[in-house]
Amino acid sequence: MSSFFTGRVLGAVAFALILSGCSVSGSYPDATELDAAKLRFISDMSSATLSVLDEQHCGGQTTGILNNLFLANTRRRVDMSMPPVSDKTPYLEIRLSPNKELLLHLNTQGTGSVCGMAFTFTPQSGAEYELTFNRAGSQCMTMLKRLHQVPGQVARSPVPLVNKGIPSCMGANALFPVPAKGLPATPERDGLIEQIVSQSIITEMKPGATSLSESAQVEAVDLVVNKRKQQMNLDLPDAYWVQYRQNVATYLVQTQGIKANAFDQYKVEYRTRLSRLDTPSIKALVPDTQATDVTQALATNGAMLQYYHRLNEQLQKEVMANNWARMAELDKRYGVCERYAQCWQN
């Protein structure tokens, strides 16, 4: 599950959409591969849209529109084998090329707010998915689930959402802006920048001085594996559990490194942003000097603290997604999903 920004926009959004040429069915052509993946996009929000982006389509291709005041809901369908939970909430369906990394962009424009989100997605061969896009209080929420059938039921397994962007699209349009270059470095500027960065660091950013001991790690892995065995209650070979144990151990090690990674990336990003400023502007951000602009310094540090929190969350999602992919491959190799509804699905 992921939440993202909400904000106010001008009225007459539906009319603006019509003027911009947004069609009911969109411009995205369904994939034609026999093993194409299928995705159902479900939303109850005003003027909800889903666009598909890749290296050849940095501007995105639209798939249609839902819940627009002046346009009928698209009836786009691709004969998915598993029905939606309810037919009451509008939805559309598309076919996606398998094993190809895409960027899916969701957007909605109501009379008083706008919400948007993007995430990287690699559809699996022949798989079926559901993507929901709804509001929860003051936030918009999205969730991607993979659908699969087990005896007597349809199972919906959540898939983690991570936005890796499209590096080759950098500079192609406003969605992928090229960062401004920094000004030439000098000893004076480098010293000022280091003062700002070093004094912005708070306790919560600093990596822990100690990590789990080897015995504590083994105990933690045993706890996870044994609990999973009890939940599944399946007859699986020892080789499966050896690999499962290794995956858990790898995930544990990677999660312990997240904070240090975020800390290092934070300092690099802060230095990069400051390098784009002229020298007087940098001096105004150095704490406790005659040239300090306290208001601007606090605002800059506050913005960078928000960046740190977003970065830390993003790194956690990436580690989780990598572990998810390893577990999904393992369960697929041993046919777990045919017998267990809560299997790992990618």
C-alpha positions as CSV (number, residue, x, y, z in Angstrom):
1,M,0.0,0.0,0.0
2,S,1.3,3.4,-0.8
3,S,0.1,6.9,-0.1
4,F,1.0,10.0,-2.1
5,F,0.4,13.7,-2.5
6,T,-3.0,15.5,-2.5
7,G,-3.5,19.1,-3.4
8,R,-5.9,21.8,-4.6
9,V,-6.5,22.4,-8.3
10,L,-8.7,24.7,-10.3
11,G,-12.2,23.7,-11.2
12,A,-13.7,22.5,-14.5
13,V,-11.2,19.6,-14.6
14,A,-13.5,17.4,-16.7
15,F,-13.9,20.1,-19.3
16,A,-10.1,20.5,-19.5
17,L,-9.7,16.8,-20.0
18,I,-12.0,16.9,-23.0
19,L,-10.1,19.8,-24.5
20,S,-6.8,18.0,-24.0
21,G,-8.1,15.1,-26.2
22,C,-8.3,12.5,-23.4
23,S,-10.3,9.7,-25.0
24,V,-12.5,7.1,-23.4
25,S,-10.3,4.2,-24.4
26,G,-6.9,5.9,-24.4
27,S,-4.0,5.5,-26.8
28,Y,-2.3,2.4,-25.3
29,P,-2.5,-0.6,-27.7
30,D,-2.9,-3.9,-25.9
31,A,0.0,-6.3,-26.1
32,T,-0.4,-9.1,-28.6
33,E,1.9,-11.8,-27.2
34,L,0.1,-15.1,-26.4
35,D,1.5,-15.0,-22.9
36,A,0.8,-11.4,-22.3
37,A,-0.1,-10.4,-18.7
38,K,-3.5,-8.9,-17.9
39,L,-4.1,-6.0,-15.5
40,R,-7.4,-4.7,-14.2
41,F,-7.4,-1.0,-13.1
42,I,-10.1,-0.2,-10.5
43,S,-10.9,3.2,-9.1
44,D,-13.8,5.1,-7.6
45,M,-12.1,8.5,-7.9
46,S,-13.0,11.3,-10.3
47,S,-11.4,11.3,-13.7
48,A,-9.0,8.4,-12.8
49,T,-6.5,7.5,-15.4
50,L,-3.7,4.9,-15.9
51,S,-0.8,5.6,-18.3
52,V,1.9,3.1,-19.4
53,L,5.4,4.4,-19.9
54,D,8.6,2.7,-21.2
55,E,11.8,3.7,-23.0
56,Q,10.0,4.1,-26.3
57,H,7.1,6.1,-24.8
58,C,8.5,8.5,-22.2
59,G,5.4,10.7,-22.5
60,G,3.2,7.7,-21.7
61,Q,0.2,6.0,-23.4
62,T,-3.2,6.4,-21.8
63,T,-5.5,3.5,-21.2
64,G,-8.9,5.3,-20.8
65,I,-10.7,7.3,-18.2
66,L,-13.0,6.4,-15.3
67,N,-15.6,8.4,-13.4
68,N,-15.5,11.5,-15.5
69,L,-18.5,13.9,-15.3
70,F,-18.8,14.3,-19.1
71,L,-17.4,11.0,-20.4
72,A,-18.9,7.6,-20.0
73,N,-16.6,5.0,-18.3
74,T,-14.5,3.1,-20.7
75,R,-15.7,-0.5,-21.2
76,R,-12.2,-1.7,-22.1
77,R,-11.8,-5.4,-21.3
78,V,-9.4,-8.2,-22.0
79,D,-11.4,-11.3,-20.8
80,M,-9.5,-11.8,-17.5
81,S,-10.2,-15.3,-16.1
82,M,-10.8,-14.1,-12.6
83,P,-13.6,-11.6,-12.0
84,P,-13.3,-8.4,-9.8
85,V,-14.5,-8.5,-6.2
86,S,-17.3,-6.2,-7.2
87,D,-18.8,-5.0,-10.4
88,K,-20.0,-1.8,-8.7
89,T,-16.7,0.0,-8.8
90,P,-15.7,1.1,-12.4
91,Y,-12.7,-0.6,-13.9
92,L,-10.8,-1.2,-17.2
93,E,-8.6,-4.0,-18.3
94,I,-5.4,-4.1,-20.5
95,R,-2.9,-6.6,-21.8
96,L,0.8,-5.9,-21.0
97,S,4.0,-7.4,-22.7
98,P,5.5,-9.9,-20.3
99,N,8.9,-9.6,-18.6
100,K,9.3,-6.0,-19.8
101,E,9.9,-3.3,-17.2
102,L,7.3,-0.5,-17.4
103,L,6.4,2.6,-15.4
104,L,2.7,2.9,-14.6
105,H,1.4,6.3,-13.8
106,L,-1.9,6.8,-12.0
107,N,-3.7,10.2,-11.8
108,T,-7.0,11.6,-10.7
109,Q,-8.4,15.1,-10.9
110,G,-11.5,16.0,-8.9
111,T,-13.2,19.3,-8.3
112,G,-11.0,20.2,-5.3
113,S,-7.9,17.9,-5.4
114,V,-5.4,16.0,-7.5
115,C,-3.6,12.8,-6.7
116,G,-0.8,11.0,-8.6
117,M,1.6,8.2,-8.3
118,A,4.1,6.2,-10.4
119,F,5.8,2.8,-9.9
120,T,8.0,0.4,-11.8
121,F,6.4,-2.8,-12.8
122,T,7.5,-5.9,-14.7
123,P,4.5,-8.1,-15.6
124,Q,5.1,-11.8,-15.4
125,S,4.2,-14.2,-18.3
126,G,0.5,-15.1,-18.3
127,A,-0.1,-13.4,-15.0
128,E,-3.2,-11.5,-14.0
129,Y,-3.2,-8.4,-11.7
130,E,-5.5,-5.9,-10.1
131,L,-4.5,-2.3,-9.4
132,T,-6.8,-0.3,-7.1
133,F,-6.7,3.5,-6.8
134,N,-9.0,4.9,-4.1
135,R,-9.2,7.6,-1.5
136,A,-8.8,7.0,2.3
137,G,-9.5,10.1,4.2
138,S,-7.3,12.9,3.0
139,Q,-4.9,10.5,1.2
140,C,-5.1,8.6,-2.0
141,M,-4.1,4.9,-1.8
142,T,-3.0,2.4,-4.4
143,M,-2.4,-1.3,-4.2
144,L,-1.3,-3.9,-6.7
145,K,-2.2,-7.5,-6.3
146,R,-1.5,-10.6,-8.3
147,L,-4.4,-12.9,-8.9
148,H,-4.1,-16.7,-8.8
149,Q,-6.4,-19.7,-8.3
150,V,-6.1,-22.3,-5.6
151,P,-8.6,-25.0,-5.1
152,G,-12.0,-23.4,-4.5
153,Q,-11.0,-19.8,-4.4
154,V,-9.3,-16.8,-6.1
155,A,-6.3,-15.5,-4.1
156,R,-5.1,-12.0,-4.3
157,S,-1.4,-11.5,-3.3
158,P,0.0,-8.0,-2.7
159,V,3.0,-6.9,-4.8
160,P,5.3,-4.2,-3.4
161,L,5.5,-0.9,-5.3
162,V,8.8,0.7,-6.1
163,N,9.5,3.7,-8.4
164,K,12.8,3.2,-10.2
165,G,11.9,5.7,-13.0
166,I,13.2,5.3,-16.5
167,P,16.8,6.5,-16.7
168,S,16.9,6.6,-20.5
169,C,14.0,9.1,-20.5
170,M,15.9,11.7,-18.5
171,G,15.5,15.0,-20.3
172,A,12.7,13.8,-22.6
173,N,9.9,15.9,-21.0
174,A,8.7,17.5,-17.8
175,L,8.1,14.1,-16.2
176,F,11.9,13.4,-16.4
177,P,13.7,16.7,-15.9
178,V,17.5,16.8,-16.1
179,P,18.9,18.1,-12.8
180,A,20.7,21.4,-13.0
181,K,24.5,21.3,-12.9
182,G,26.4,22.6,-9.9
183,L,28.7,25.6,-10.0
184,P,32.5,25.1,-10.0
185,A,33.9,24.0,-6.6
186,T,36.3,26.0,-4.6
187,P,37.9,25.4,-1.2
188,E,35.7,28.1,0.3
189,R,32.4,26.8,-1.2
190,D,33.3,23.2,-0.2
191,G,34.0,24.2,3.4
192,L,30.7,26.2,3.7
193,I,28.8,23.3,2.2
194,E,30.3,20.8,4.7
195,Q,29.4,23.1,7.6
196,I,25.7,23.1,6.4
197,V,25.5,19.4,5.8
198,S,27.3,18.3,9.0
199,Q,25.2,20.6,11.2
200,S,21.9,19.4,9.6
201,I,22.4,15.8,10.8
202,I,20.2,14.7,13.6
203,T,20.4,11.6,15.8
204,E,17.7,9.6,13.9
205,M,19.8,9.8,10.7
206,K,22.9,8.3,12.2
207,P,23.3,4.5,11.5
208,G,23.4,2.3,14.6
209,A,26.7,1.6,16.0
210,T,26.1,-2.1,16.4
211,S,24.4,-4.8,14.4
212,L,22.8,-8.1,15.3
213,S,25.3,-10.7,16.5
214,E,25.6,-13.9,14.5
215,S,23.7,-15.9,17.1
216,A,20.9,-13.3,17.2
217,Q,20.6,-13.4,13.4
218,V,20.4,-17.2,13.4
219,E,17.7,-17.0,16.0
220,A,15.7,-14.4,14.0
221,V,15.9,-16.5,10.8
222,D,14.9,-19.6,12.7
223,L,11.8,-17.8,14.1
224,V,10.7,-16.6,10.6
225,V,11.3,-20.0,8.9
226,N,9.6,-22.0,11.6
227,K,6.5,-19.8,11.7
228,R,6.3,-20.1,7.9
229,K,6.4,-23.9,8.1
230,Q,3.6,-23.9,10.6
231,Q,1.5,-21.6,8.5
232,M,2.0,-23.5,5.2
233,N,1.7,-27.0,6.6
234,L,2.9,-28.4,3.2
235,D,5.2,-31.3,2.4
236,L,8.2,-29.5,0.8
237,P,11.7,-30.8,0.2
238,D,14.6,-29.7,2.4
239,A,16.1,-27.9,-0.6
240,Y,13.1,-25.5,-0.5
241,W,13.7,-24.6,3.1
242,V,17.4,-24.2,2.7
243,Q,16.8,-21.6,0.0
244,Y,14.0,-20.0,2.0
245,R,16.3,-19.7,5.0
246,Q,19.0,-18.1,2.8
247,N,16.5,-15.6,1.4
248,V,15.4,-14.6,4.9
249,A,19.1,-14.2,6.0
250,T,19.8,-12.0,3.0
251,Y,16.8,-9.8,3.6
252,L,17.9,-9.4,7.3
253,V,21.4,-8.3,6.3
254,Q,20.1,-5.9,3.7
255,T,17.6,-4.3,6.0
256,Q,20.4,-3.6,8.5
257,G,22.2,-1.6,5.8
258,I,19.3,0.6,4.9
259,K,19.9,3.4,7.4
260,A,23.6,3.7,6.5
261,N,22.8,3.8,2.8
262,A,20.1,6.4,3.4
263,F,22.6,8.5,5.5
264,D,25.3,8.4,2.8
265,Q,22.8,9.3,0.0
266,Y,21.3,12.1,2.1
267,K,24.7,13.8,2.4
268,V,25.5,13.4,-1.3
269,E,22.2,14.9,-2.3
270,Y,22.5,17.8,0.1
271,R,25.9,18.6,-1.2
272,T,24.7,18.4,-4.8
273,R,21.8,20.7,-4.1
274,L,24.0,23.3,-2.4
275,S,26.5,23.2,-5.2
276,R,23.9,24.7,-7.5
277,L,23.7,27.9,-5.4
278,D,25.9,30.9,-5.6
279,T,28.4,31.6,-2.8
280,P,26.3,34.3,-1.0
281,S,23.3,32.0,-1.0
282,I,25.3,29.2,0.5
283,K,26.7,31.6,3.2
284,A,23.1,32.5,4.2
285,L,22.5,28.8,5.0
286,V,25.5,28.3,7.3
287,P,24.2,28.2,10.9
288,D,25.1,30.8,13.5
289,T,26.9,33.5,11.4
290,Q,26.2,37.1,10.8
291,A,25.2,36.2,7.2
292,T,22.7,33.5,8.3
293,D,19.2,33.7,7.0
294,V,17.5,31.7,9.8
295,T,14.2,31.4,8.0
296,Q,15.8,30.1,4.8
297,A,18.2,27.8,6.7
298,L,15.4,26.2,8.6
299,A,13.3,25.8,5.5
300,T,16.2,24.1,3.6
301,N,17.0,21.7,6.4
302,G,13.3,20.9,6.8
303,A,13.1,20.1,3.1
304,M,16.1,17.9,3.3
305,L,14.8,16.1,6.3
306,Q,11.7,15.3,4.3
307,Y,13.9,14.0,1.5
308,Y,15.7,11.8,4.0
309,H,12.4,10.2,5.2
310,R,11.3,9.6,1.6
311,L,14.7,8.1,0.7
312,N,14.6,5.8,3.7
313,E,11.1,4.6,2.8
314,Q,12.2,4.1,-0.8
315,L,15.2,2.0,0.2
316,Q,13.1,-0.1,2.5
317,K,10.6,-0.8,-0.4
318,E,13.5,-1.7,-2.7
319,V,14.9,-4.2,-0.2
320,M,11.5,-5.6,0.4
321,A,10.8,-5.9,-3.4
322,N,14.1,-7.7,-4.0
323,N,13.3,-10.2,-1.3
324,W,9.7,-10.6,-2.6
325,A,11.1,-11.4,-6.1
326,R,13.5,-14.1,-4.6
327,M,10.7,-15.6,-2.6
328,A,8.2,-15.6,-5.6
329,E,10.8,-17.3,-7.8
330,L,11.3,-20.0,-5.1
331,D,7.5,-20.6,-4.7
332,K,7.1,-20.7,-8.4
333,R,9.9,-23.3,-8.8
334,Y,8.3,-25.6,-6.3
335,G,4.7,-25.1,-7.3
336,V,3.7,-23.6,-4.0
337,C,1.0,-21.3,-5.3
338,E,-1.1,-24.2,-6.7
339,R,-1.5,-25.4,-3.1
340,Y,-1.2,-22.4,-0.8
341,A,-3.2,-19.2,-1.2
342,Q,-0.7,-17.0,0.7
343,C,2.3,-17.9,-1.4
344,W,4.8,-15.3,-2.6
345,Q,3.7,-13.8,-6.0
346,N,5.7,-11.3,-8.1
